[in-house]
Amino acid sequence: MSELFKLPVLTADEPAADQPRCRAPEASPSRPDRFGTRLEDLEWIDEFIAKVREFIRVRPEDGVLIKVPTEVYPLNPAALTLLRRVLDGERIRDVAVSLGAADHPERLWQIHTFFCDVRDLLAERLGDGRGRPTTRVTRFTGSFTRYPVLSEIAVTYRCNLACQFCYAGCGTPSASPGNPLREKHPDRWKLWRRTKWWRRRHPRRDPLRDEMSADEVFQVIDQIALVGKVPSVSFTGGECTLRPELPEFIRHARDRGMRVNIITNGIACASPTYVRRLADAGLNSAQVSLEGPTAAIHDGLTQRPGSFAQTIRGIENLRDEGIRVHTNTTICQQNADHLTAIIDLAHSLGLPRVSMNHVIPTGTANLSGSSHTWMPYTRIGQYVMRAKRHAEAIGLAFHWYSPTPFCLFNPIAHGLGNKGCAACDGLIHVSPCGDVLPCSSFATSVGNILDEGLERVWFGRAARYYKRKRQAPRLCRLCPDFALCQGACTLYWSSTGQGELYRAVFRRLAGGLARRLRRDC
């Protein structure tokens, strides 16, 4: 019985920015003696589960505990059963009695210790997990989930801004979503599929012209929640608030038991009445794009005068309505030297966290003449670390979203968590026409969820290509860290070339050779 309630733990990501920090009950129970544990020592567990139930999910289909929205931990069958029963509403005393543990202090101790570790995990006090009897630490070797962990639905590619780095090319007539001519996908060598004859025989929906109806969005939500068993969804775009049915989408997702986040520029949220409608529909959190600390920088990047003031009002309205809100900044050449000022602004607005990401050279950022916007991998690390240190110094949580090659910037070594490529692996992104994209920045889909259903698309041949990271540079696949960074962003390499990668590998080889020569001399 000593192994009954072990909780195996693999590599964990840092919490995403719309994840509130789960705290244990204020009176944290002390751990009883292994052979002196009583049923009364478990009573705190019922109160603890009631407080954290909305933040965690247990998914029997692949045997994992999901800390919403992005952290995943594999469970053994005993731990899975135990957590599932208490999350379904059973009292811990009844569970222990049914397991025959009432008269066995050691079994009660196992249950108590397991929930102490779950409590510390949610409160971010688990450390590396070593030395804990119900936690096993193993080396991360790749994805261990069967279904997606996080979902995004782009309900439109329309936008009321025209950001210089928009991955979907929103608001810019000469730009288009993604970078279809350079994207790696399993059918890229089938040139006949680009002919007019093939396209007439195999018509595809256009995400710009064929937006899903409200009923079709409801169908997508049902597929993600009921078939994919995904516990959370983010509505995005384009600008999701341009869809008048957004409150209905939120309410429908909440009715399916999902936590709901929106990714917005905050313009529509400048109206308190509109924000109240979102709150009444059940919105849990909002990520608001803030691209500069002043109107000059922010409005210059969004190319819409007055957008900065409206975004700030939107943030304040969301905050005042009790919706968890944080800002996200896309680091580019124009705002890289102002990141600390952006963090100070977020702090002055009373926000608990900020997040940042890297420009992906697709959409508007892929246009000729836009190379001055994106930031190379070789430089991004210094700006990220400067922002992280400043945020921590003033008490804000800092989250970094983008994958980076470990040979150029290792996010794990800098306390940012693992940020590997999530294309068709943990993330499901649905475009405005129902296409499932490897990630939001792609144009080429792996199938249409409305026409084929989630199961057929998610486990199809095209999706497997990305799950196996076949799109990664060949040089990356030889690296011992490939299971972690997975070659970073394939769209970045497709647009900029692999010069940075080859130089980094050469420096690593030269450094290793120099160390060996010094050791031998």
N, C-alpha and C positions, 0 to 999 in steps of 0.2 A: 504493500500500500504506500510505500514511501514515494512512489512516482505518480500517485493518483492525480494530483492537481497541479502538475508542472505546467508552466506557461512558457513555451519556447519563444524566444524573441530573436528576430533577425535585425538587419540594419534598419534604423528608423529615420525618416525625414523630420526636419524641424516643422512645427505647426505652421500651416498656411495662415495668411494674414486675417482671414475671416473666421479663424478658429479662436473662440474665447478660451482663456486659460481656465481649466477645470481645477477647482480647489477642493481639497479634502475638507471634511467637517472640521470646525474650529478646534473641537476637543479631540485631537487625534488619539486613538486608542493605543495604549502600550501593548507590546507583543507578549502574550502570556507564555508560561512555561510549556514546553512540548508535551509533557505528560500531566499537566494540570489545567488544560483548557476545558471550559464549560460552555454550555449552550448560551449562557448569559453573555459570554465574551464576544458573541457574534452579533449582538443586537444592533450595534452601530452600522452594520452593513446595509440594513434596510433603508436607513436615512441617507446613507452615502449613495446608494443606487438611485434613490428618488431624485437626488440633486444632479446626478451626472447622466441620467437616462437619455436625455436629448442629445448628448454629445458623443455617445458611443453606439455602435451597432455590432452585433455578432452575425456573421454570415456563414451558415452551415455548408452552403454550396462549395466553398473552398476553404472552410475551417479557419476563418480569420476574425480577429477583433479589429474594427475600424474606429479610429479616433477621428471623427469627422473634422475636416473633410479629407485629409490626405495621408494620415499615418496608419500603417497596417502592421499587425502582429499575428503570426500564425499561432494557433492554439492546438493542444492535443485534445483528443475526444472528451476526456474527463473535464478539462477546463471549459471546453466549448459547451458541454451540457450544463455545467454549473452556472456559467454566465447567462446562457440563454434562458434558463428557468427563472432566475431572479429578475432579468430584464423584462420577462413576460408577466411579472407581477407576483410571483410566489414569494412568501416570506422565507428568509434564510433559515429560520428555525424548522419550518416544514420541509425544506429541501434537505437539511442535515438529517432530520429524522428519517425521511424516505430513503436516504442513502445508507442508513444503518450506522450513522456516526454519533448518535446521541450518547451512547455509552462507551464511546471510544475516544478518549482525550487526544490521542495522536491524530486521528482523522479530523477532529475539530480544529486542531492546531494547523493542519494542512489547509483547511478551508480558510481559517483566519489569516494565515500567512499569504495565501494566494490573493485575497482581497486587499491586504496591505500593499502588496506589490502592484496591483491594479490601481489602487489609490495613488501610490507614489508615481506611477507611470503617467497618470492624467495630470498630476500636479507638477510634472517635470522634475521629480526628485529621485527617479529610478537610477540615475547615473548610468554607468555602462552595464548594469545588471549583474555584474559578477559578485559572487558570494551570497546570492539570494537563492534559497532552496526551491522556489517555484518559478525561477527564471533561468532559461538556458540561452547562452550567447553563442551564435554561430557566425561564420563568415558569410557575408552576402555574396551569392553566386548568380543572382538573377531573379526575375519576377517569380512570385509564388502564388499569385492570385489568378483565378480563372476568369472572373468578370471585372469590369471597370470598377475603380474606387471613387473616381471623381467624374462628374459630367458637366458639360457646357452645351447650351443651346443658343446659337446665334439666331435670334428671331428676325433680324433684318440686317442688311448691309447699308441701309440708309443712315446718314448721320448729319447732325447740325453743326459739326466742325469739319475741318479738313487738315488733320494733323500731318506734319511733314514726314512722319515715320509710320503711318498707319499700315498695318500688315494686310488689310483688306482693301486698301486704296480708296477708302470712303471719302466722299466730298471732292474727289479729284477726277474729273472726267477722263483724263488720259491714263489713269491707273486702273488696275484690275486686281482682284484678290489673288494673293499668293504670287508664285512665279512658275507657271505651269510648264514653260519650255525647259526649265533647268531642274525641275523636281525629279528625284529618283523614285521610281515606282516599278512594280514587276512587269508592266506592259510598255515600258518606255521604248523598247526596241521594236515593238510592233507598229511600224510606221504607217501601215495601212489604216490604223485606227484614227489617224489624223486626216484622212481623206474625206471629202464631202459625201462620197458614196456611203462610207461606213457610218458617218454621223446621221445620214438620212435613215439608214436601216436601224440604227441604235440611238434614237434620240435621248438626250439627257436633259434633266431639268436645269434651268439657269438660275443660280442663286440671286442674281440681281433682278430678274424679271419674274421669277416664279416663286415668290415668297409663300411659305406655308400659310394656310388659313388657320384660324383659331382652333378649329376642330382637329386639324392635322398636328398642331403643336400639342394639343391634349393627347393625341395618339402617341407622339414621341415621348412625352412625359410618362405615359403608362408603360411603354416599352422599356424605358430606362429604369423605372421604379419597380415594376412587377416582374419583368423578364431578366433585366440586368442586375436587380437587387442593389442598385446604387443608392446610398443613403442621402446624397445631397445633389443639388443642381445649381448652376450659375446661369442666369440669363444674360446674354451679352449681345454684341453686334459686330460692326456698326454701333448704333446707339439704341439699346433695347427700349428706352422710354418713349421712342417714337411709335411703338406699337401701342395703340390705345387699349388693347386687351391685356397688357402686362399684369395689372392686378388680378385678372382672371387666371392667367398662367400661374401666378404665385399661389393663389388660393387652391388651384387644382393640384399643384405639387405638394402643398401642405396637407391636403386631404389624402395624398398617397403616402404620408408619413415622412416626407423629405424635408431636410433643412434647405432653405432657399437663400441664395445670394444674388445680387445683381452687380454687374460691372458696367459702370456708367461714367459719363463726363460730368454729371451733376447739374447740368443746365436745367432740365425739367424739375429737378428737386429744389430749385430756388423757390418754387411755389409750395408753401406750407400745406395747402389743401391737397396737392398731389401726393406729398409725402405721407399725409395722414391716410390717404387711400391705400398706399403701399403697406403701411403699418397695419391697417385694418384687415388687409388680405393675408397677413401673416409673415411678411418679410422679416427674415432673421438678421441679415447683414448686407452691407453694401461696400463695394470697392470703388472709390472715386479717383479718377485720373487727375493728378495735380502735377503739371510739368514744369513749374517754376515758382519761385517765391514771390514774384512780382508780376504785375500785369504785362510789363514789357516782355518778359521771357515767356510766360505762359501763353499769352495771346499771340506772340510771334510764332510759337510752335504749332498752335492750333489754327492759326490763320483766321481767327474770328475775333475782332475787337470786342471787348466787354465780357468775354467768356470767363476770365479769371474771377471777376466779381460775382458772377452768377454761380460759378463752381463753389466759391467760399460760402455763399449763402446756402447752397444745396447741402454742403457738409454740415453746416450748423443746424439746418432743419432736420436732417437725418439723425444727428446726434440728439437734438432736443426731443425727438419723437421716440427715443429709446431704442433705435435701430443701431446695432453695432456697426460702426463705420471706420474705415481706415483709408489712407491715401496710397495710391500706387504711382510711381514715377518711372518713366522709360528713360534710362540714361542715354544721352546723346551728346554730341559735341557742344551743343548750345547750352545745356544745363549742367554739364558735368562738374563745373567749378562752383555750382550753387546748391549742391545737395545738402550741405549742412544747414543752409538757410531754409530749405524746404522742410527739413526735419524740425527746425525751430518753429516754423509756421504751424506744422501739424501739432506740435506740443502746445502751442498757444491756443489752439482750437480745442484742447482737451481730449485729443485722441490717444489711445493707448498703444498704437502700433503704426508702423509705416512699412511699405513694401516697395521694392524696386525690381526692374527687369532690364534686359539688354535689348537693343534694337535688332530686329531680324530683318535683313535686307530683302523684303518682299513687299508687294503692294506699292504704296507711294514711295517707300524707301528704296525701291528697286529701280525707280525712274532714273534716266541719265541726268546727271547733275545733282543727284541726291546723296552722293557718297560722302559729302561733308557732314551728313547727319549721323550716320552710324559710327559706333565705337569699336575698334578692333579688339580681339580677345587679348592681345598682348598688353593692352592698357586698362582694360575694364577692372582688373583686380584692385588696383590702387584706389580707384574711386569707390568701389564697393566697401573696402575695408575702412576707408576714411568715414564713409557714411555710417557704417555699423558701429564704429567706436564712438562717434558723436551721439548716435541714438542711445546707446547703452549708458553714456555719461549723463544724459538728462532723463533717464528712466523710461525710454520707449523701447518696445520690442521691435526688432528689425528683421525683416524677412526678405530673402533673395530668391527669386523665382527661376531664373534662367539657367539652363545647362551650360557648363563651360568645360573645355578639355582640361583634364587634371594636369597635363604637362605644362599648361600655361597658368592656370589658376585652380587650385584645389579647394573647393568650398568646404569639404569635410575638415581639412586641416585648420581652417579658419573659423570653425564653429558655426557654419551656415547649413549644415546637413548635406545629404546627398542630393544632387540636382541632375540626374541623368535624363536622357531623352525619354519622354513619356508617350511617344507616338504609338497609338494603338496598344498601349501597355500601361494600364492604370487609368488613363484618361480617355473618355469618349467625347468627341466634339461633333455636334450636328450643325450643319450649315443652314441658312435660311430656306433652302429648298428640300431639306431632309437628307442631304448627302452626309455620310459619316466621313470626316476628314481625319487623317493621321494625327494632326493637331490643328489648332485654329489658324495657323499661318500657311497651311497648304491650300492649293487650289484643286488638286487631283484627289478624288474620293476613292474609298475602298468599297463603296456600295451605298445604296439608298435605304434608309431605315423604314421609310414608308412603303416602298415597293417590295423589299426583301425581308424585313424584320430584323431585329437586333441579333438574334442567334446566328442567322445565316451570314450577316455582314461581319460580326465580331470574330467569328471563327472561320471566316472564309480565307481563300488563298492570298488575296491582296493584303488583308490585315496581318496574316502570318508573316508576310515579308517584312513588315515593320516591327512586329513583335520580336523577330529574330535579329533585328538591327542589321539587316542586309544593306540598308541604305547608308550605313556608316562608312567613312573612308577606310580603304583596305589597310592602310598603315595603322589605324587605330585598333583594328581587330587583332593585331599582334601584340598589343600592349597588355601588361599584367593588370592594369586598372580598367580594362575595357568593360568589365561587368558593372563597374560603378558609373563611369561617365558616359559610356556607350557612344563615344565619338562626338559628344556634345550635339550641336544643332546641324543637321545635314543641310538645311536651307542656307545657313551661314556659309558653309564650305562651298556649296553650289554657286553662290553668288560672288564670293570674294576670292575663290581659289584656295589652295592648301599650302601656300607659302609659309604662313605662320606655323603650321603644323610641322612641316619638314624642318624648319629652323629650330623649333623646340626639340624635336627628336635628335637633331644633330648636336645641340648643346648638351642634351642628356647623355648621349653616347660619348661625347668628348669629355664630359665631366667624369663619367665612370672610368674611362680609360686613364685619365689623369690621376684619379685616386688609386687605381691599381698600380700605376707606375711608381707613385710615391711610396706605396706600401712595399713594393718589391725592391726599391732602392735602399 
